[in-house]
């Protein structure tokens, strides 16, 4: 066997092992799946923040660090 063949066989074996682990982890009878530690559908993050949507990158790129610090302090105070 050449070294390339050995590497190819090793990669195939690793892929098979990963597929077996995925089957075990996502099996509906699995204890982790039943407990909720493993989920197949996770929430999608969203940016529905009024503070974040009020600034564009063009506005921020023209600001000084002092201006940015003022905005951050103002946002911290509004929580």
PDB file of N, CA, C and O in Angstrom, chain B, residues numbered from 101:
ATOM      1  N   UNK B 101       0.829  -1.185   0.000  1.00  0.00           N
ATOM      2  CA  UNK B 101       0.000   0.000   0.000  1.00  0.00           C
ATOM      3  C   UNK B 101       0.873   1.248   0.000  1.00  0.00           C
ATOM      4  O   UNK B 101       1.895   1.329   0.682  1.00  0.00           O
ATOM      5  N   UNK B 102       0.438   2.193  -0.775  1.00  0.00           N
ATOM      6  CA  UNK B 102       1.168   3.447  -0.771  1.00  0.00           C
ATOM      7  C   UNK B 102       0.644   4.330   0.353  1.00  0.00           C
ATOM      8  O   UNK B 102      -0.399   4.058   0.947  1.00  0.00           O
ATOM      9  N   UNK B 103       1.373   5.363   0.622  1.00  0.00           N
ATOM     10  CA  UNK B 103       0.978   6.278   1.696  1.00  0.00           C
ATOM     11  C   UNK B 103      -0.346   6.964   1.377  1.00  0.00           C
ATOM     12  O   UNK B 103      -1.154   7.200   2.275  1.00  0.00           O
ATOM     13  N   UNK B 104      -0.575   7.290   0.091  1.00  0.00           N
ATOM     14  CA  UNK B 104      -1.837   7.926  -0.300  1.00  0.00           C
ATOM     15  C   UNK B 104      -3.026   7.010  -0.035  1.00  0.00           C
ATOM     16  O   UNK B 104      -4.076   7.461   0.422  1.00  0.00           O
ATOM     17  N   UNK B 105      -2.857   5.727  -0.323  1.00  0.00           N
ATOM     18  CA  UNK B 105      -3.939   4.769  -0.075  1.00  0.00           C
ATOM     19  C   UNK B 105      -4.230   4.645   1.414  1.00  0.00           C
ATOM     20  O   UNK B 105      -5.388   4.541   1.817  1.00  0.00           O
ATOM     21  N   UNK B 106      -3.186   4.656   2.229  1.00  0.00           N
ATOM     22  CA  UNK B 106      -3.374   4.563   3.673  1.00  0.00           C
ATOM     23  C   UNK B 106      -4.120   5.787   4.199  1.00  0.00           C
ATOM     24  O   UNK B 106      -5.005   5.664   5.046  1.00  0.00           O
ATOM     25  N   UNK B 107      -3.762   6.958   3.697  1.00  0.00           N
ATOM     26  CA  UNK B 107      -4.436   8.187   4.115  1.00  0.00           C
ATOM     27  C   UNK B 107      -5.898   8.150   3.674  1.00  0.00           C
ATOM     28  O   UNK B 107      -6.784   8.541   4.434  1.00  0.00           O
ATOM     29  N   UNK B 108      -6.153   7.689   2.470  1.00  0.00           N
ATOM     30  CA  UNK B 108      -7.521   7.598   1.967  1.00  0.00           C
ATOM     31  C   UNK B 108      -8.344   6.629   2.811  1.00  0.00           C
ATOM     32  O   UNK B 108      -9.492   6.925   3.146  1.00  0.00           O
ATOM     33  N   UNK B 109      -7.779   5.485   3.156  1.00  0.00           N
ATOM     34  CA  UNK B 109      -8.487   4.518   3.995  1.00  0.00           C
ATOM     35  C   UNK B 109      -8.747   5.091   5.393  1.00  0.00           C
ATOM     36  O   UNK B 109      -9.810   4.874   5.974  1.00  0.00           O
ATOM     37  N   UNK B 110      -7.782   5.809   5.912  1.00  0.00           N
ATOM     38  CA  UNK B 110      -7.947   6.434   7.222  1.00  0.00           C
ATOM     39  C   UNK B 110      -9.071   7.474   7.194  1.00  0.00           C
ATOM     40  O   UNK B 110      -9.889   7.528   8.111  1.00  0.00           O
ATOM     41  N   UNK B 111      -9.110   8.295   6.145  1.00  0.00           N
ATOM     42  CA  UNK B 111     -10.176   9.291   6.017  1.00  0.00           C
ATOM     43  C   UNK B 111     -11.548   8.632   5.890  1.00  0.00           C
ATOM     44  O   UNK B 111     -12.522   9.096   6.482  1.00  0.00           O
ATOM     45  N   UNK B 112     -11.619   7.551   5.120  1.00  0.00           N
ATOM     46  CA  UNK B 112     -12.896   6.837   4.980  1.00  0.00           C
ATOM     47  C   UNK B 112     -13.350   6.288   6.326  1.00  0.00           C
ATOM     48  O   UNK B 112     -14.531   6.363   6.662  1.00  0.00           O
ATOM     49  N   UNK B 113     -12.423   5.741   7.090  1.00  0.00           N
ATOM     50  CA  UNK B 113     -12.761   5.203   8.404  1.00  0.00           C
ATOM     51  C   UNK B 113     -13.227   6.307   9.350  1.00  0.00           C
ATOM     52  O   UNK B 113     -14.182   6.123  10.104  1.00  0.00           O
ATOM     53  N   UNK B 114     -12.553   7.447   9.306  1.00  0.00           N
ATOM     54  CA  UNK B 114     -12.963   8.576  10.147  1.00  0.00           C
ATOM     55  C   UNK B 114     -14.353   9.078   9.778  1.00  0.00           C
ATOM     56  O   UNK B 114     -15.158   9.386  10.657  1.00  0.00           O
ATOM     57  N   UNK B 115     -14.636   9.159   8.489  1.00  0.00           N
ATOM     58  CA  UNK B 115     -15.965   9.586   8.040  1.00  0.00           C
ATOM     59  C   UNK B 115     -17.023   8.601   8.524  1.00  0.00           C
ATOM     60  O   UNK B 115     -18.091   9.013   8.978  1.00  0.00           O
ATOM     61  N   UNK B 116     -16.742   7.324   8.432  1.00  0.00           N
ATOM     62  CA  UNK B 116     -17.696   6.310   8.901  1.00  0.00           C
ATOM     63  C   UNK B 116     -17.947   6.449  10.397  1.00  0.00           C
ATOM     64  O   UNK B 116     -19.087   6.344  10.849  1.00  0.00           O
ATOM     65  N   UNK B 117     -16.894   6.684  11.161  1.00  0.00           N
ATOM     66  CA  UNK B 117     -17.046   6.833  12.611  1.00  0.00           C
ATOM     67  C   UNK B 117     -17.876   8.068  12.957  1.00  0.00           C
ATOM     68  O   UNK B 117     -18.729   8.017  13.843  1.00  0.00           O
ATOM     69  N   UNK B 118     -17.627   9.162  12.266  1.00  0.00           N
ATOM     70  CA  UNK B 118     -18.389  10.388  12.517  1.00  0.00           C
ATOM     71  C   UNK B 118     -19.861  10.165  12.176  1.00  0.00           C
ATOM     72  O   UNK B 118     -20.743  10.612  12.909  1.00  0.00           O
ATOM     73  N   UNK B 119     -20.127   9.480  11.078  1.00  0.00           N
ATOM     74  CA  UNK B 119     -21.516   9.195  10.709  1.00  0.00           C
ATOM     75  C   UNK B 119     -22.193   8.319  11.758  1.00  0.00           C
ATOM     76  O   UNK B 119     -23.364   8.526  12.075  1.00  0.00           O
ATOM     77  N   UNK B 120     -21.469   7.348  12.295  1.00  0.00           N
ATOM     78  CA  UNK B 120     -22.032   6.501  13.346  1.00  0.00           C
ATOM     79  C   UNK B 120     -22.335   7.324  14.597  1.00  0.00           C
ATOM     80  O   UNK B 120     -23.376   7.140  15.228  1.00  0.00           O
ATOM     81  N   UNK B 121     -21.421   8.234  14.955  1.00  0.00           N
ATOM     82  CA  UNK B 121     -21.647   9.087  16.125  1.00  0.00           C
ATOM     83  C   UNK B 121     -22.851   9.998  15.921  1.00  0.00           C
ATOM     84  O   UNK B 121     -23.627  10.216  16.851  1.00  0.00           O
ATOM     85  N   UNK B 122     -23.014  10.535  14.707  1.00  0.00           N
ATOM     86  CA  UNK B 122     -24.179  11.380  14.420  1.00  0.00           C
ATOM     87  C   UNK B 122     -25.470  10.583  14.551  1.00  0.00           C
ATOM     88  O   UNK B 122     -26.455  11.083  15.095  1.00  0.00           O
ATOM     89  N   UNK B 123     -25.474   9.345  14.056  1.00  0.00           N
ATOM     90  CA  UNK B 123     -26.672   8.514  14.173  1.00  0.00           C
ATOM     91  C   UNK B 123     -27.017   8.274  15.634  1.00  0.00           C
ATOM     92  O   UNK B 123     -28.187   8.321  16.016  1.00  0.00           O
ATOM     93  N   UNK B 124     -26.000   8.015  16.455  1.00  0.00           N
ATOM     94  CA  UNK B 124     -26.241   7.768  17.877  1.00  0.00           C
ATOM     95  C   UNK B 124     -26.718   9.046  18.564  1.00  0.00           C
ATOM     96  O   UNK B 124     -27.654   9.008  19.364  1.00  0.00           O
ATOM     97  N   UNK B 125     -26.086  10.167  18.260  1.00  0.00           N
ATOM     98  CA  UNK B 125     -26.426  11.423  18.937  1.00  0.00           C
ATOM     99  C   UNK B 125     -27.829  11.899  18.576  1.00  0.00           C
ATOM    100  O   UNK B 125     -28.532  12.434  19.433  1.00  0.00           O
ATOM    101  N   UNK B 126     -28.245  11.717  17.336  1.00  0.00           N
ATOM    102  CA  UNK B 126     -29.541  12.230  16.894  1.00  0.00           C
ATOM    103  C   UNK B 126     -30.639  11.178  16.903  1.00  0.00           C
ATOM    104  O   UNK B 126     -31.728  11.425  16.385  1.00  0.00           O
ATOM    105  N   UNK B 127     -30.380  10.028  17.472  1.00  0.00           N
ATOM    106  CA  UNK B 127     -31.395   8.989  17.587  1.00  0.00           C
ATOM    107  C   UNK B 127     -32.447   9.447  18.590  1.00  0.00           C
ATOM    108  O   UNK B 127     -32.102   9.923  19.671  1.00  0.00           O
ATOM    109  N   UNK B 128     -33.707   9.311  18.249  1.00  0.00           N
ATOM    110  CA  UNK B 128     -34.790   9.771  19.127  1.00  0.00           C
ATOM    111  C   UNK B 128     -34.836   9.037  20.452  1.00  0.00           C
ATOM    112  O   UNK B 128     -35.366   9.566  21.429  1.00  0.00           O
ATOM    113  N   UNK B 129     -34.288   7.822  20.510  1.00  0.00           N
ATOM    114  CA  UNK B 129     -34.279   7.060  21.751  1.00  0.00           C
ATOM    115  C   UNK B 129     -33.058   7.370  22.612  1.00  0.00           C
ATOM    116  O   UNK B 129     -32.914   6.815  23.701  1.00  0.00           O
ATOM    117  N   UNK B 130     -32.203   8.227  22.147  1.00  0.00           N
ATOM    118  CA  UNK B 130     -30.988   8.565  22.878  1.00  0.00           C
ATOM    119  C   UNK B 130     -31.331   9.383  24.121  1.00  0.00           C
ATOM    120  O   UNK B 130     -32.204  10.251  24.084  1.00  0.00           O
ATOM    121  N   UNK B 131     -30.641   9.101  25.212  1.00  0.00           N
ATOM    122  CA  UNK B 131     -30.877   9.807  26.475  1.00  0.00           C
ATOM    123  C   UNK B 131     -30.569  11.297  26.326  1.00  0.00           C
ATOM    124  O   UNK B 131     -31.285  12.132  26.879  1.00  0.00           O
ATOM    125  N   UNK B 132     -29.510  11.639  25.582  1.00  0.00           N
ATOM    126  CA  UNK B 132     -29.166  13.045  25.394  1.00  0.00           C
ATOM    127  C   UNK B 132     -30.258  13.777  24.622  1.00  0.00           C
ATOM    128  O   UNK B 132     -30.582  14.924  24.930  1.00  0.00           O
ATOM    129  N   UNK B 133     -30.824  13.108  23.615  1.00  0.00           N
ATOM    130  CA  UNK B 133     -31.887  13.720  22.826  1.00  0.00           C
ATOM    131  C   UNK B 133     -33.139  13.900  23.685  1.00  0.00           C
ATOM    132  O   UNK B 133     -33.800  14.936  23.611  1.00  0.00           O
ATOM    133  N   UNK B 134     -33.463  12.900  24.494  1.00  0.00           N
ATOM    134  CA  UNK B 134     -34.648  12.984  25.338  1.00  0.00           C
ATOM    135  C   UNK B 134     -34.514  14.067  26.404  1.00  0.00           C
ATOM    136  O   UNK B 134     -35.494  14.718  26.766  1.00  0.00           O
ATOM    137  N   UNK B 135     -33.292  14.256  26.905  1.00  0.00           N
ATOM    138  CA  UNK B 135     -33.085  15.252  27.955  1.00  0.00           C
ATOM    139  C   UNK B 135     -33.027  16.671  27.409  1.00  0.00           C
ATOM    140  O   UNK B 135     -33.119  17.631  28.174  1.00  0.00           O
ATOM    141  N   UNK B 136     -32.876  16.815  26.092  1.00  0.00           N
ATOM    142  CA  UNK B 136     -32.828  18.133  25.491  1.00  0.00           C
ATOM    143  C   UNK B 136     -31.427  18.690  25.354  1.00  0.00           C
ATOM    144  O   UNK B 136     -31.255  19.830  24.922  1.00  0.00           O
ATOM    145  N   UNK B 137     -30.405  17.893  25.719  1.00  0.00           N
ATOM    146  CA  UNK B 137     -29.030  18.369  25.580  1.00  0.00           C
ATOM    147  C   UNK B 137     -28.590  18.395  24.125  1.00  0.00           C
ATOM    148  O   UNK B 137     -27.728  19.193  23.756  1.00  0.00           O
ATOM    149  N   UNK B 138     -29.163  17.541  23.298  1.00  0.00           N
ATOM    150  CA  UNK B 138     -28.871  17.524  21.867  1.00  0.00           C
ATOM    151  C   UNK B 138     -30.160  17.911  21.155  1.00  0.00           C
ATOM    152  O   UNK B 138     -31.198  17.276  21.342  1.00  0.00           O
ATOM    153  N   UNK B 139     -30.085  18.952  20.343  1.00  0.00           N
ATOM    154  CA  UNK B 139     -31.269  19.389  19.605  1.00  0.00           C
ATOM    155  C   UNK B 139     -30.951  19.444  18.121  1.00  0.00           C
ATOM    156  O   UNK B 139     -29.823  19.739  17.728  1.00  0.00           O
ATOM    157  N   UNK B 140     -31.947  19.162  17.306  1.00  0.00           N
ATOM    158  CA  UNK B 140     -31.741  19.214  15.865  1.00  0.00           C
ATOM    159  C   UNK B 140     -32.152  20.559  15.297  1.00  0.00           C
ATOM    160  O   UNK B 140     -31.653  20.969  14.248  1.00  0.00           O
ATOM    161  N   UNK B 141     -33.059  21.254  15.981  1.00  0.00           N
ATOM    162  CA  UNK B 141     -33.510  22.570  15.532  1.00  0.00           C
ATOM    163  C   UNK B 141     -33.170  23.589  16.607  1.00  0.00           C
ATOM    164  O   UNK B 141     -33.703  23.538  17.715  1.00  0.00           O
ATOM    165  N   UNK B 142     -32.288  24.505  16.277  1.00  0.00           N
ATOM    166  CA  UNK B 142     -31.918  25.525  17.251  1.00  0.00           C
ATOM    167  C   UNK B 142     -32.449  26.872  16.780  1.00  0.00           C
ATOM    168  O   UNK B 142     -32.667  27.073  15.585  1.00  0.00           O
ATOM    169  N   UNK B 143     -32.657  27.790  17.708  1.00  0.00           N
ATOM    170  CA  UNK B 143     -33.180  29.101  17.311  1.00  0.00           C
ATOM    171  C   UNK B 143     -32.166  29.873  16.479  1.00  0.00           C
ATOM    172  O   UNK B 143     -30.956  29.728  16.654  1.00  0.00           O
ATOM    173  N   UNK B 144     -32.677  30.688  15.578  1.00  0.00           N
ATOM    174  CA  UNK B 144     -31.822  31.522  14.739  1.00  0.00           C
ATOM    175  C   UNK B 144     -31.701  32.893  15.378  1.00  0.00           C
ATOM    176  O   UNK B 144     -32.712  33.526  15.682  1.00  0.00           O
ATOM    177  N   UNK B 145     -30.478  33.360  15.586  1.00  0.00           N
ATOM    178  CA  UNK B 145     -30.320  34.681  16.197  1.00  0.00           C
ATOM    179  C   UNK B 145     -30.881  35.780  15.290  1.00  0.00           C
ATOM    180  O   UNK B 145     -30.827  35.671  14.065  1.00  0.00           O
ATOM    181  N   UNK B 146     -31.408  36.815  15.892  1.00  0.00           N
ATOM    182  CA  UNK B 146     -31.916  37.942  15.105  1.00  0.00           C
ATOM    183  C   UNK B 146     -31.421  39.235  15.724  1.00  0.00           C
ATOM    184  O   UNK B 146     -31.143  39.310  16.921  1.00  0.00           O
ATOM    185  N   UNK B 147     -31.318  40.236  14.889  1.00  0.00           N
ATOM    186  CA  UNK B 147     -30.855  41.549  15.330  1.00  0.00           C
ATOM    187  C   UNK B 147     -32.027  42.527  15.314  1.00  0.00           C
ATOM    188  O   UNK B 147     -32.051  43.447  14.496  1.00  0.00           O
ATOM    189  N   UNK B 148     -32.983  42.341  16.194  1.00  0.00           N
ATOM    190  CA  UNK B 148     -34.121  43.251  16.290  1.00  0.00           C
ATOM    191  C   UNK B 148     -33.897  44.219  17.446  1.00  0.00           C
ATOM    192  O   UNK B 148     -34.771  44.409  18.292  1.00  0.00           O
ATOM    193  N   UNK B 149     -32.745  44.811  17.468  1.00  0.00           N
ATOM    194  CA  UNK B 149     -32.376  45.726  18.537  1.00  0.00           C
ATOM    195  C   UNK B 149     -32.506  47.156  18.022  1.00  0.00           C
ATOM    196  O   UNK B 149     -31.913  47.502  17.000  1.00  0.00           O
ATOM    197  N   UNK B 150     -33.271  47.982  18.715  1.00  0.00           N
ATOM    198  CA  UNK B 150     -33.469  49.364  18.268  1.00  0.00           C
ATOM    199  C   UNK B 150     -32.162  50.140  18.250  1.00  0.00           C
ATOM    200  O   UNK B 150     -31.915  50.930  17.338  1.00  0.00           O
ATOM    201  N   UNK B 151     -31.322  49.915  19.262  1.00  0.00           N
ATOM    202  CA  UNK B 151     -30.050  50.634  19.339  1.00  0.00           C
ATOM    203  C   UNK B 151     -29.155  50.248  18.159  1.00  0.00           C
ATOM    204  O   UNK B 151     -28.536  51.111  17.537  1.00  0.00           O
ATOM    205  N   UNK B 152     -29.090  48.965  17.857  1.00  0.00           N
ATOM    206  CA  UNK B 152     -28.207  48.504  16.779  1.00  0.00           C
ATOM    207  C   UNK B 152     -28.709  48.964  15.419  1.00  0.00           C
ATOM    208  O   UNK B 152     -27.908  49.269  14.535  1.00  0.00           O
ATOM    209  N   UNK B 153     -30.017  49.017  15.239  1.00  0.00           N
ATOM    210  CA  UNK B 153     -30.551  49.384  13.931  1.00  0.00           C
ATOM    211  C   UNK B 153     -30.514  50.884  13.673  1.00  0.00           C
ATOM    212  O   UNK B 153     -30.727  51.322  12.543  1.00  0.00           O
ATOM    213  N   UNK B 154     -30.247  51.679  14.709  1.00  0.00           N
ATOM    214  CA  UNK B 154     -30.247  53.119  14.511  1.00  0.00           C
ATOM    215  C   UNK B 154     -28.914  53.643  13.975  1.00  0.00           C
ATOM    216  O   UNK B 154     -28.813  54.823  13.638  1.00  0.00           O
ATOM    217  N   UNK B 155     -27.896  52.793  13.891  1.00  0.00           N
ATOM    218  CA  UNK B 155     -26.592  53.199  13.388  1.00  0.00           C
ATOM    219  C   UNK B 155     -26.257  52.442  12.124  1.00  0.00           C
ATOM    220  O   UNK B 155     -26.530  51.246  12.013  1.00  0.00           O
ATOM    221  N   UNK B 156     -25.670  53.132  11.179  1.00  0.00           N
ATOM    222  CA  UNK B 156     -25.149  52.443  10.001  1.00  0.00           C
ATOM    223  C   UNK B 156     -23.634  52.423  10.108  1.00  0.00           C
ATOM    224  O   UNK B 156     -23.057  53.197  10.872  1.00  0.00           O
ATOM    225  N   UNK B 157     -22.996  51.564   9.365  1.00  0.00           N
ATOM    226  CA  UNK B 157     -21.539  51.475   9.410  1.00  0.00           C
ATOM    227  C   UNK B 157     -20.896  52.762   8.910  1.00  0.00           C
ATOM    228  O   UNK B 157     -19.798  53.114   9.342  1.00  0.00           O
ATOM    229  N   UNK B 158     -21.566  53.466   8.007  1.00  0.00           N
ATOM    230  CA  UNK B 158     -21.031  54.744   7.534  1.00  0.00           C
ATOM    231  C   UNK B 158     -20.978  55.767   8.661  1.00  0.00           C
ATOM    232  O   UNK B 158     -20.023  56.536   8.773  1.00  0.00           O
ATOM    233  N   UNK B 159     -22.027  55.766   9.502  1.00  0.00           N
ATOM    234  CA  UNK B 159     -22.030  56.681  10.648  1.00  0.00           C
ATOM    235  C   UNK B 159     -20.897  56.356  11.609  1.00  0.00           C
ATOM    236  O   UNK B 159     -20.190  57.248  12.078  1.00  0.00           O
ATOM    237  N   UNK B 160     -20.733  55.091  11.892  1.00  0.00           N
ATOM    238  CA  UNK B 160     -19.723  54.661  12.854  1.00  0.00           C
ATOM    239  C   UNK B 160     -18.316  54.908  12.324  1.00  0.00           C
ATOM    240  O   UNK B 160     -17.425  55.274  13.091  1.00  0.00           O
ATOM    241  N   UNK B 161     -18.104  54.713  11.034  1.00  0.00           N
ATOM    242  CA  UNK B 161     -16.757  54.863  10.488  1.00  0.00           C
ATOM    243  C   UNK B 161     -16.258  56.303  10.580  1.00  0.00           C
ATOM    244  O   UNK B 161     -15.048  56.531  10.594  1.00  0.00           O
ATOM    245  N   UNK B 162     -17.162  57.275  10.643  1.00  0.00           N
ATOM    246  CA  UNK B 162     -16.760  58.668  10.719  1.00  0.00           C
ATOM    247  C   UNK B 162     -16.655  59.194  12.141  1.00  0.00           C
ATOM    248  O   UNK B 162     -16.318  60.362  12.340  1.00  0.00           O
ATOM    249  N   UNK B 163     -16.939  58.354  13.141  1.00  0.00           N
ATOM    250  CA  UNK B 163     -16.937  58.805  14.527  1.00  0.00           C
ATOM    251  C   UNK B 163     -15.536  58.744  15.129  1.00  0.00           C
ATOM    252  O   UNK B 163     -14.677  57.969  14.708  1.00  0.00           O
ATOM    253  N   UNK B 164     -15.349  59.590  16.123  1.00  0.00           N
ATOM    254  CA  UNK B 164     -14.116  59.495  16.919  1.00  0.00           C
ATOM    255  C   UNK B 164     -14.367  58.493  18.043  1.00  0.00           C
ATOM    256  O   UNK B 164     -15.506  58.106  18.304  1.00  0.00           O
ATOM    257  N   UNK B 165     -13.295  58.086  18.698  1.00  0.00           N
ATOM    258  CA  UNK B 165     -13.448  57.149  19.802  1.00  0.00           C
ATOM    259  C   UNK B 165     -14.226  57.779  20.957  1.00  0.00           C
ATOM    260  O   UNK B 165     -14.947  57.086  21.675  1.00  0.00           O
ATOM    261  N   UNK B 166     -14.081  59.070  21.130  1.00  0.00           N
ATOM    262  CA  UNK B 166     -14.841  59.764  22.184  1.00  0.00           C
ATOM    263  C   UNK B 166     -16.338  59.713  21.899  1.00  0.00           C
ATOM    264  O   UNK B 166     -17.143  59.510  22.807  1.00  0.00           O
ATOM    265  N   UNK B 167     -16.706  59.900  20.625  1.00  0.00           N
ATOM    266  CA  UNK B 167     -18.123  59.818  20.250  1.00  0.00           C
ATOM    267  C   UNK B 167     -18.669  58.418  20.499  1.00  0.00           C
ATOM    268  O   UNK B 167     -19.786  58.256  20.991  1.00  0.00           O
ATOM    269  N   UNK B 168     -17.874  57.411  20.156  1.00  0.00           N
ATOM    270  CA  UNK B 168     -18.310  56.026  20.376  1.00  0.00           C
ATOM    271  C   UNK B 168     -18.475  55.740  21.862  1.00  0.00           C
ATOM    272  O   UNK B 168     -19.433  55.083  22.269  1.00  0.00           O
ATOM    273  N   UNK B 169     -17.542  56.232  22.670  1.00  0.00           N
ATOM    274  CA  UNK B 169     -17.624  56.026  24.121  1.00  0.00           C
ATOM    275  C   UNK B 169     -18.884  56.669  24.685  1.00  0.00           C
ATOM    276  O   UNK B 169     -19.527  56.093  25.562  1.00  0.00           O
ATOM    277  N   UNK B 170     -19.249  57.853  24.197  1.00  0.00           N
ATOM    278  CA  UNK B 170     -20.465  58.532  24.660  1.00  0.00           C
ATOM    279  C   UNK B 170     -21.706  57.707  24.322  1.00  0.00           C
ATOM    280  O   UNK B 170     -22.612  57.569  25.144  1.00  0.00           O
ATOM    281  N   UNK B 171     -21.737  57.168  23.119  1.00  0.00           N
ATOM    282  CA  UNK B 171     -22.889  56.354  22.700  1.00  0.00           C
ATOM    283  C   UNK B 171     -22.994  55.099  23.557  1.00  0.00           C
ATOM    284  O   UNK B 171     -24.091  54.700  23.946  1.00  0.00           O
ATOM    285  N   UNK B 172     -21.862  54.481  23.849  1.00  0.00           N
ATOM    286  CA  UNK B 172     -21.861  53.268  24.664  1.00  0.00           C
ATOM    287  C   UNK B 172     -22.341  53.588  26.080  1.00  0.00           C
ATOM    288  O   UNK B 172     -23.146  52.848  26.645  1.00  0.00           O
ATOM    289  N   UNK B 173     -21.850  54.680  26.647  1.00  0.00           N
ATOM    290  CA  UNK B 173     -22.296  55.071  27.990  1.00  0.00           C
ATOM    291  C   UNK B 173     -23.798  55.355  28.006  1.00  0.00           C
ATOM    292  O   UNK B 173     -24.493  54.997  28.957  1.00  0.00           O
ATOM    293  N   UNK B 174     -24.292  55.999  26.953  1.00  0.00           N
ATOM    294  CA  UNK B 174     -25.713  56.300  26.854  1.00  0.00           C
ATOM    295  C   UNK B 174     -26.526  55.000  26.758  1.00  0.00           C
ATOM    296  O   UNK B 174     -27.581  54.878  27.381  1.00  0.00           O
ATOM    297  N   UNK B 175     -26.033  54.035  25.980  1.00  0.00           N
ATOM    298  CA  UNK B 175     -26.741  52.761  25.845  1.00  0.00           C
ATOM    299  C   UNK B 175     -26.726  51.987  27.158  1.00  0.00           C
ATOM    300  O   UNK B 175     -27.717  51.349  27.513  1.00  0.00           O
ATOM    301  N   UNK B 176     -25.613  52.039  27.876  1.00  0.00           N
ATOM    302  CA  UNK B 176     -25.551  51.345  29.169  1.00  0.00           C
ATOM    303  C   UNK B 176     -26.521  51.947  30.172  1.00  0.00           C
ATOM    304  O   UNK B 176     -27.082  51.232  31.002  1.00  0.00           O
ATOM    305  N   UNK B 177     -26.718  53.240  30.102  1.00  0.00           N
ATOM    306  CA  UNK B 177     -27.619  53.922  31.026  1.00  0.00           C
ATOM    307  C   UNK B 177     -29.077  53.690  30.719  1.00  0.00           C
ATOM    308  O   UNK B 177     -29.925  53.857  31.595  1.00  0.00           O
ATOM    309  N   UNK B 178     -29.392  53.308  29.489  1.00  0.00           N
ATOM    310  CA  UNK B 178     -30.798  53.152  29.098  1.00  0.00           C
ATOM    311  C   UNK B 178     -31.348  51.762  29.364  1.00  0.00           C
ATOM    312  O   UNK B 178     -32.515  51.496  29.078  1.00  0.00           O
ATOM    313  N   UNK B 179     -30.540  50.885  29.898  1.00  0.00           N
ATOM    314  CA  UNK B 179     -31.029  49.509  30.170  1.00  0.00           C
ATOM    315  C   UNK B 179     -31.923  49.453  31.342  1.00  0.00           C
ATOM    316  O   UNK B 179     -32.411  48.379  31.695  1.00  0.00           O
TER     317      UNK B 179
END
